């Protein structure tokens, strides 16, 4: 196996571990999440080999207060409670080397002396691969600990992060329900085992995608992932928001409807809609349109922009 293939395999294994344990760490209380963020950021992210990861970590509570902009008066008690939650929360996953199921707590113990202002926490060596996998989801953990993502949005963001390198994720509807941790009885057509896609989209997917696109660095889109009228698969596109360029040419005309539309169309939250419009205009696939203009909408020639503007007016689209 080449070094590149080995790295891709390891990334796949780590993402698999994170998906297996997501239900546990997404349900942690805020103090526990903040403590876990500290452990991953200060003790895990710079380590490469599992056997070099420390099993005991000193946690200065004042540092956590500084990292999250918290008051010092209750931080010590909050972190002790967070450590208790981590000790009491079970984690279940498959050992990537043996294939055997592992059950353990996030932490195995904590030691402290009231008045010292720090904790010493330790964890089972078998959970090292999971902690190592979480370093790739560090941004999500920061969003969680800050309360920016909760519920279905947090779970969908975590899943999309684990498929980010592929840029596309197309799960079967039932696999998606299971991955999201949805109860088997919800969002079903009456007296059937068939998923009501209207409810699933309206109550889970659409609000989650909107929240992810609003507060995170990702730009998520979704559509039906199969042919035919019935939704059997969901196709998610997972892209980074393009960085705003200071060198983009400014519109020549002022207060012109075309210029106003073009300024809106280039905004990060609208670039996927622009790609969809460009795909239809050029009669190419959406993936091709994304690869051509997603990171640089200004690459579209002026003449084509004007034609897109009139096509958008005919279809009464928002951008």
TAMO-V707084 format. One line per field, one symbol per residue. psi: psi as a letter, one per 30 degrees, with the letter a starting at -180 (. if undefined). Layout:
psi=???
//
This chain:
psi=kleeeeeeeeeeeeeeeeeegeeeffglleeeeeeeeeeeeffefgkekeffkkfkkkjjeeeeeeeghllfegeeeeeeeeeeeeefkkkklkjfefglkkkllekflkkljkffglljkllkffgeeeeeefffgeeeeeeeffgfklbeeeeeeeeeefgefffkkilleeeeeeefgkkfflhkkkglgkkjeeeeeefdeeeeeeeefeflfljklllkglllekjflkjkkjlkkkkkkfgkkkkelkhkeeeeeeeeffkeffeeeeeeeeeeefhlleeeeefefefifffkleeeeeeeeeeeeefhle.
//
